[in-house]
Amino acid sequence: MDIRSASLDDAAGMSRVLREIIALTGRERPNDAAFITAHYIANPASIRCSIAADEAGNILGFQSLVEAIAGNRYGVPMGWGIIGTHIGPRAHRRGVGTALFAASRAAAMQARLEKIDAYIGADNVSGLRYYEAMGFRTYRETDGIVQKMFVVGRENVA
Ligand SMILES: CC(C)(COP(=O)(O)OP(=O)(O)OC[C@H]1O[C@@H](n2cnc3c(N)ncnc32)[C@H](O)[C@@H]1OP(=O)(O)O)[C@@H](O)C(=O)NCCC(=O)NCCS
């Protein structure tokens, strides 16, 4: 598995990953290349958007880490990062998310982020378990949403 920064050429492969996740979970969300380019690859607030690819170059999944900007829709304080993880169902539970978080965490340390927020549906068991396993802990629960935070630069995996 190769972990690298996303480039504009990755938009189509990232879109395919999102469509496969939607087909599995039924959770609709924007997935076109223009949205992906604006929100992940070329987002001015991006700290790092990491891609996991297999030996043949197929995109298995990606993880975005952006800086919280004033008035962000997640209510996350400035100085924190906001993380999102999207891995195609065929690659689940093979350590892809773990490998992506190692890259995001290194980028968060380099960017001197204080904390990282993960915004997760309360019914998304795999998402909740994944972020717990990465060392995130719940700090806010509202309206079917669980927000977990990771303290950057501290070894806090239980
Ligand atoms: C949640 C998600 C990111 C996990 O990625 P992954 O590559 O499968 O995760 P890993 O294989 O690195 O798993 C790391 C650990 O997380 C936990 N975990 C991950 N998926 C789990 C599941 N379905 N059930 C229980 N624990 C799980 C486990 O502790 C796992 O370690 P283990 O396999 O040694 O037990 C992936 O399933 C995904 O992208 N799902 C769709 C989108 C989504 O829900 N995104 C996140 C929330 S917004």
The ligand as an SDF file (V2000), in Angstrom:
LIG
                    3D

 48 50  0  0  0  0  0  0  0  0999 V2000
  -14.3910    3.7010    9.5100 C   0  0  0  0  0  0  0  0  0  0  0  0
  -13.2940    3.4340    8.4930 C   0  0  0  0  0  0  0  0  0  0  0  0
  -12.5660    4.7420    8.2000 C   0  0  0  0  0  0  0  0  0  0  0  0
  -12.3000    2.4150    9.0740 C   0  0  0  0  0  0  0  0  0  0  0  0
  -11.2160    2.2420    8.1680 O   0  0  0  0  0  0  0  0  0  0  0  0
  -10.4120    0.8570    8.0420 P   0  0  0  0  0  0  0  0  0  0  0  0
   -9.3490    1.0320    7.0230 O   0  0  0  0  0  0  0  0  0  0  0  0
  -11.3730   -0.2530    7.8430 O   0  0  0  0  0  0  0  0  0  0  0  0
   -9.7470    0.7850    9.4980 O   0  0  0  0  0  0  0  0  0  0  0  0
   -8.5300   -0.1530    9.9760 P   0  0  0  0  0  0  0  0  0  0  0  0
   -8.5300   -1.4210    9.2000 O   0  0  0  0  0  0  0  0  0  0  0  0
   -7.2720    0.6650    9.9670 O   0  0  0  0  0  0  0  0  0  0  0  0
   -8.9870   -0.4460   11.4710 O   0  0  0  0  0  0  0  0  0  0  0  0
   -8.3400    0.1050   12.6130 C   0  0  0  0  0  0  0  0  0  0  0  0
   -9.1270   -0.2610   13.8560 C   0  0  0  0  0  0  0  0  0  0  0  0
  -10.3660    0.4690   13.8800 O   0  0  0  0  0  0  0  0  0  0  0  0
  -11.3850   -0.3520   14.4860 C   0  0  0  0  0  0  0  0  0  0  0  0
  -12.4200   -0.6570   13.4890 N   0  0  0  0  0  0  0  0  0  0  0  0
  -12.4310   -0.2910   12.1680 C   0  0  0  0  0  0  0  0  0  0  0  0
  -13.5690   -0.7290   11.5790 N   0  0  0  0  0  0  0  0  0  0  0  0
  -14.2900   -1.3760   12.5310 C   0  0  0  0  0  0  0  0  0  0  0  0
  -15.5450   -2.0360   12.5380 C   0  0  0  0  0  0  0  0  0  0  0  0
  -16.3030   -2.1280   11.4320 N   0  0  0  0  0  0  0  0  0  0  0  0
  -15.9780   -2.5950   13.7070 N   0  0  0  0  0  0  0  0  0  0  0  0
  -15.2310   -2.5070   14.8260 C   0  0  0  0  0  0  0  0  0  0  0  0
  -14.0130   -1.9010   14.8860 N   0  0  0  0  0  0  0  0  0  0  0  0
  -13.5650   -1.3360   13.7470 C   0  0  0  0  0  0  0  0  0  0  0  0
  -10.6880   -1.6270   14.9300 C   0  0  0  0  0  0  0  0  0  0  0  0
  -10.1870   -1.4150   16.2500 O   0  0  0  0  0  0  0  0  0  0  0  0
   -9.5340   -1.7060   13.9400 C   0  0  0  0  0  0  0  0  0  0  0  0
   -8.4560   -2.5040   14.3970 O   0  0  0  0  0  0  0  0  0  0  0  0
   -8.5110   -4.1150   14.1700 P   0  0  0  0  0  0  0  0  0  0  0  0
   -8.9460   -4.3700   12.7580 O   0  0  0  0  0  0  0  0  0  0  0  0
   -7.0840   -4.5180   14.4350 O   0  0  0  0  0  0  0  0  0  0  0  0
   -9.4850   -4.6170   15.1930 O   0  0  0  0  0  0  0  0  0  0  0  0
  -13.8860    2.8190    7.1870 C   0  0  0  0  0  0  0  0  0  0  0  0
  -14.7150    1.7260    7.5430 O   0  0  0  0  0  0  0  0  0  0  0  0
  -14.7150    3.7920    6.3490 C   0  0  0  0  0  0  0  0  0  0  0  0
  -14.1570    4.6120    5.5990 O   0  0  0  0  0  0  0  0  0  0  0  0
  -16.0570    3.6890    6.4230 N   0  0  0  0  0  0  0  0  0  0  0  0
  -16.9690    4.4990    5.6030 C   0  0  0  0  0  0  0  0  0  0  0  0
  -16.8900    5.9910    5.8810 C   0  0  0  0  0  0  0  0  0  0  0  0
  -16.8870    6.3490    7.3460 C   0  0  0  0  0  0  0  0  0  0  0  0
  -17.6590    5.8150    8.1050 O   0  0  0  0  0  0  0  0  0  0  0  0
  -15.9390    7.2620    7.7360 N   0  0  0  0  0  0  0  0  0  0  0  0
  -15.6500    7.6000    9.1220 C   0  0  0  0  0  0  0  0  0  0  0  0
  -16.6640    8.3220    9.8890 C   0  0  0  0  0  0  0  0  0  0  0  0
  -17.1880    9.8680    9.2400 S   0  0  0  0  0  0  0  0  0  0  0  0
  1  2  1  0
  2  3  1  0
  2  4  1  0
  2 36  1  0
  4  5  1  0
  5  6  1  0
  6  7  2  0
  6  8  1  0
  6  9  1  0
  9 10  1  0
 10 11  2  0
 10 12  1  0
 10 13  1  0
 13 14  1  0
 14 15  1  0
 15 16  1  0
 15 30  1  0
 16 17  1  0
 17 18  1  0
 17 28  1  0
 18 19  1  0
 18 27  1  0
 19 20  2  0
 20 21  1  0
 21 22  1  0
 21 27  2  0
 22 23  1  0
 22 24  2  0
 24 25  1  0
 25 26  2  0
 26 27  1  0
 28 29  1  0
 28 30  1  0
 30 31  1  0
 31 32  1  0
 32 33  2  0
 32 34  1  0
 32 35  1  0
 36 37  1  0
 36 38  1  0
 38 39  2  0
 38 40  1  0
 40 41  1  0
 41 42  1  0
 42 43  1  0
 43 44  2  0
 43 45  1  0
 45 46  1  0
 46 47  1  0
 47 48  1  0
M  END
$$$$
